[in-house]
Amino acid sequence: MERVNKLAAQRAVVMFSMSSCCMCHTVTRLLCELGVNPTVVELDEDPRGKEMEKALARLLGRSPAVPAVFIGGRLVGSTDKVMSLHLSGNLVPLLRNAGALWV
Protein backbone atom coordinates (compact mmCIF):
# COMPACT_ATOMS: atom_id res chain seq x y z
CA MET A 1 0.00 0.00 0.00
CA GLU A 2 2.88 2.34 0.80
CA ARG A 3 4.33 1.99 -2.70
CA VAL A 4 0.93 2.70 -4.30
CA ASN A 5 0.49 5.85 -2.22
CA LYS A 6 4.04 6.99 -2.93
CA LEU A 7 3.67 6.56 -6.69
CA ALA A 8 0.19 8.14 -6.70
CA ALA A 9 1.52 11.26 -4.98
CA GLN A 10 4.41 11.82 -7.40
CA ARG A 11 2.39 13.26 -10.30
CA ALA A 12 -0.90 15.04 -10.91
CA VAL A 13 -2.42 11.99 -12.63
CA VAL A 14 -1.27 8.43 -12.02
CA MET A 15 -2.97 5.38 -13.43
CA PHE A 16 -2.22 1.81 -12.44
CA SER A 17 -2.74 -0.44 -15.42
CA MET A 18 -2.03 -3.78 -17.06
CA SER A 19 -0.49 -3.67 -20.52
CA SER A 20 -3.13 -6.04 -21.94
CA CYS A 21 -6.18 -4.31 -20.36
CA CYS A 22 -8.44 -2.70 -22.97
CA MET A 23 -10.24 -0.56 -20.37
CA CYS A 24 -6.90 0.76 -19.14
CA HIS A 25 -6.06 1.73 -22.71
CA THR A 26 -9.45 3.47 -23.04
CA VAL A 27 -8.94 5.56 -19.91
CA THR A 28 -5.40 6.44 -20.97
CA ARG A 29 -6.68 7.58 -24.37
CA LEU A 30 -9.41 9.70 -22.76
CA LEU A 31 -6.91 11.43 -20.49
CA CYS A 32 -4.51 12.04 -23.38
CA GLU A 33 -7.30 13.41 -25.57
CA LEU A 34 -8.13 15.87 -22.78
CA GLY A 35 -4.51 17.04 -22.84
CA VAL A 36 -3.29 15.19 -19.76
CA ASN A 37 -0.02 13.30 -19.70
CA PRO A 38 -0.76 10.62 -17.10
CA THR A 39 1.92 8.55 -15.46
CA VAL A 40 0.97 4.95 -16.23
CA VAL A 41 2.28 2.22 -13.94
CA GLU A 42 2.02 -1.12 -15.75
CA LEU A 43 1.60 -3.62 -12.93
CA ASP A 44 2.43 -6.62 -15.12
CA GLU A 45 5.78 -5.02 -15.97
CA ASP A 46 6.73 -4.01 -12.42
CA PRO A 47 8.56 -6.46 -10.15
CA ARG A 48 6.26 -5.43 -7.28
CA GLY A 49 3.18 -5.36 -9.48
CA LYS A 50 1.33 -8.25 -7.79
CA GLU A 51 1.78 -6.62 -4.39
CA MET A 52 0.46 -3.29 -5.71
CA GLU A 53 -2.43 -5.03 -7.47
CA LYS A 54 -3.54 -6.58 -4.17
CA ALA A 55 -3.33 -3.21 -2.41
CA LEU A 56 -5.38 -1.57 -5.16
CA ALA A 57 -8.00 -4.32 -5.01
CA ARG A 58 -8.39 -3.60 -1.30
CA LEU A 59 -8.63 0.16 -1.94
CA LEU A 60 -11.17 -0.22 -4.74
CA GLY A 61 -13.04 -3.05 -3.07
CA ARG A 62 -13.05 -5.01 -6.30
CA SER A 63 -11.02 -7.15 -8.61
CA PRO A 64 -9.63 -6.63 -11.19
CA ALA A 65 -7.92 -3.65 -9.63
CA VAL A 66 -7.13 -1.90 -12.90
CA PRO A 67 -7.46 0.68 -14.15
CA ALA A 68 -7.04 2.59 -10.90
CA VAL A 69 -6.82 6.34 -11.44
CA PHE A 70 -5.39 8.81 -8.93
CA ILE A 71 -5.79 12.55 -9.50
CA GLY A 72 -3.96 14.92 -7.21
CA GLY A 73 -2.79 11.99 -5.11
CA ARG A 74 -6.35 10.88 -4.34
CA LEU A 75 -8.02 7.73 -5.62
CA VAL A 76 -10.72 8.60 -8.14
CA GLY A 77 -11.56 5.02 -9.07
CA SER A 78 -11.80 2.81 -12.09
CA THR A 79 -13.19 3.22 -15.60
CA ASP A 80 -16.80 3.68 -14.49
CA LYS A 81 -15.96 6.53 -12.11
CA VAL A 82 -13.65 8.30 -14.58
CA MET A 83 -16.24 8.06 -17.37
CA SER A 84 -19.00 9.22 -15.03
CA LEU A 85 -16.94 12.26 -14.03
CA HIS A 86 -16.21 12.99 -17.68
CA LEU A 87 -19.83 12.73 -18.82
CA SER A 88 -21.04 14.91 -15.94
CA GLY A 89 -18.47 17.59 -16.78
CA ASN A 90 -16.59 17.17 -13.50
CA LEU A 91 -13.41 15.49 -14.77
CA VAL A 92 -11.79 18.53 -16.41
CA PRO A 93 -12.20 20.77 -13.33
CA LEU A 94 -10.75 17.99 -11.17
CA LEU A 95 -7.77 17.70 -13.53
CA ARG A 96 -7.29 21.50 -13.52
CA ASN A 97 -7.34 21.65 -9.73
CA ALA A 98 -4.68 18.92 -9.60
CA GLY A 99 -2.46 20.85 -12.02
CA ALA A 100 -2.80 18.30 -14.81
CA LEU A 101 -4.37 20.83 -17.22
CA TRP A 102 -3.43 24.44 -17.83
CA VAL A 103 -6.35 25.44 -20.05
ABEGO torsion letter per residue (X at the ends): XAAAAAAAAABABBBBBBAABAAAAAAAAAAAAAGBBBBBBBAAABAAAAAAAAAAAAAAGBOBAOBBBBBGGBBAEBAAAAAAAAAAGAAAAAAAAAGABAX
